[in-house]
Amino acid sequence: MRAATTHLRHADPAFAALIAQVGRCTLVPDRTQQPYEALVRAVAHQQLHGKAARRILERFLGLYPDGAFPSPAMLLASSDEALRGVGFSAAKVAAIRDIAANTATGVVPDRRHACRLSDATLIERLTAIRGVGRWTVEMLLIFVLGRPDVLPVDDFGVREGYRRLYRLAEQPRPRELAAIGEAWAPFRSTAAWYLWRAVETLQPA
């Protein structure tokens, strides 16, 4: 993290001020979580406030013994009615079923195998699954696999953080932000973390 913040300070004066205000980066990936579980959790959070998604996940885990995260086989054996009953939409039920099915066939790798695959390979491979878009895989890369150089340019918070940091009238477009972010490589995951913090700490222009 020291190398990342030093690079960002030197690459961008605005980042230097933001880092001074926010303090050190506390991004710590969850190295205990399997990609299968991370993808199911990410789908649960899609288009929902975090609190609502957490309630759905709590009810979902309540369907299984001891509230443990279900295996792919257990999830596939669950009825649509049970999954809809905890708050998943029909589209999300189809998505988490497809994630479970693709885990069972090896398309979704376990953590050990995923660590040997490049970011680009994982994005290409996992976005072929129903309901899994690029953003979902990028969250897996950052928060579970700990990849250091991921910039989720489609993320509203990242683009809003950049807008606030530079006091712009509008958010940058994803392609524009991707080009800007080249200067932050190879620490774009840390840059994204600070842009999320910018939304929390900086007032909009």
Secondary structure, DSSP 4 states (H G I P E B T S, - for coil): -HHHHHHHHHH-HHHHHHHHHH-S------TT--HHHHHHHHHHHTTS-HHHHHHHHHHHHTTSGGGPPPPHHHHHHS-HHHHHHTT--HHHHHHHHHHHHHHHTTSS--HHHHTTS-HHHHHHHHTTSTT--HHHHHHHHHHTS--SS---TT-HHHHHHHHHHTT-SSPPPHHHHHHHHGGGTT-HHHHHHHHHHHHHHS---
